[in-house]
Amino acid sequence: MKGTIMSKVWFVTGAGRGMGVDIAKAALAAGNKVVATGRNTDTVTKAIGKSDDLLVVKLDVTKPTDVEAAVQAAVDQFGRIDVLVNNAGNFYAGFFEEITPEDFRAQVETNLFGPVNVTRAVLPVMRAQRSGLVVQISSTAGINGGEFVSAYAASKFGVEGWIESLTPEVAPFGIRTMLVEPGYFRTELLTPESTSYAQSTIADYAEKTKQTVTAWSGMSGLQGGDPAKLAKALIQLASQTEPPLRWAAGANAVQELERKAQRLLTEANAYRELSSSLAHDDANA
């Protein structure tokens, strides 16, 4: 019920399109207050609508001044931040040799350092409250790398390691974390607004690049996952006293995690004897 003590303040990045819109709407529908952010506030307002429980704030996650101003605006309006959803991101696709150094760096800047910037600004608020939840939207590409996604996977693997390491640091202050690894959802990730393909410049990759871009472009808008259902499930998980540290979102995401877990076990056992024989001889004396 709106206005009750159960109402929380959600701070959602990348709320102008894609999954961020669904998360913001679901949080509002559940009776929460929402700070919805994006690089273009008109786009955010158009996507989500208007509500007394909604504050729309301009935020480019790569700009520290934007971050500080957005967090301050949230606190000024609602007094606290209970749930941070780091959702803003983009996608630079292509074979590693053809992704320019500038684009590779830009990918990491947005998908890793962006949420790092926002979380760094929000954590003091949560520590003062002695409560909070940091939700980091990752990807199955943060669990299993693959061809054509080297830059994206690098950014998401970075996110995974950062959040895993952050978790025990903030737990003593009542702050929890949750990594969300969506599989194939019908979002705008594969649209021209979110995906940038590397220019095909190397003949050895040309045919495979053409096939991949054609296949992915054809898949856009036809992915099996429903982002509205993901958003509703996320609201449910975030309301728990102990949210999961990692949530595989979608049946194919569960399969990806299982596949990685099995591969790690296989690799750990493949050279167990050799791996276990590397201690100094005096350690066994």
Stockholm file with secondary structure:
# STOCKHOLM 1.0

chainA/1-285         MKGTIMSKVWFVTGAGRGMGVDIAKAALAAGNKVVATGRNTDTVTKAIGKSDDLLVVKLDVTKPTDVEAAVQAAVDQFGRIDVLVNNAGNFYAGFFEEITPEDFRAQVETNLFGPVNVTRAVLPVMRAQRSGLVVQISSTAGINGGEFVSAYAASKFGVEGWIESLTPEVAPFGIRTMLVEPGYFRTELLTPESTSYAQSTIADYAEKTKQTVTAWSGMSGLQGGDPAKLAKALIQLASQTEPPLRWAAGANAVQELERKAQRLLTEANAYRELSSSLAHDDANA
#=GR chainA/1-285 SS CTTSTTCCEEEESSTTSTHHHHHHHHHHHTTCEEEEEESCHHHHHHHHCCCTTEEEEECCTTCHHHHHHHHHHHHHHHSCCCEEEECCCCEEEBCGGGSCHHHHHHHHIIIIIHHHHHHHHHHHHHHHHTCEEEEEECCGGGTSCCTTBHHHHHHHHHHHHHHHHHHHHHGGGTEEEEEEEECSBSSSTTSTTTEEECCCCCHHHHHHHHHHHHHHHHHTTCCSBCHHHHHHHHHHHHTSSSCCSEEEESHHHHHHHHHHHHHHHHHHHHTHHHHTTCSCGGGGC
#=GC SS_cons         CTTSTTCCEEEESSTTSTHHHHHHHHHHHTTCEEEEEESCHHHHHHHHCCCTTEEEEECCTTCHHHHHHHHHHHHHHHSCCCEEEECCCCEEEBCGGGSCHHHHHHHHIIIIIHHHHHHHHHHHHHHHHTCEEEEEECCGGGTSCCTTBHHHHHHHHHHHHHHHHHHHHHGGGTEEEEEEEECSBSSSTTSTTTEEECCCCCHHHHHHHHHHHHHHHHHTTCCSBCHHHHHHHHHHHHTSSSCCSEEEESHHHHHHHHHHHHHHHHHHHHTHHHHTTCSCGGGGC
//
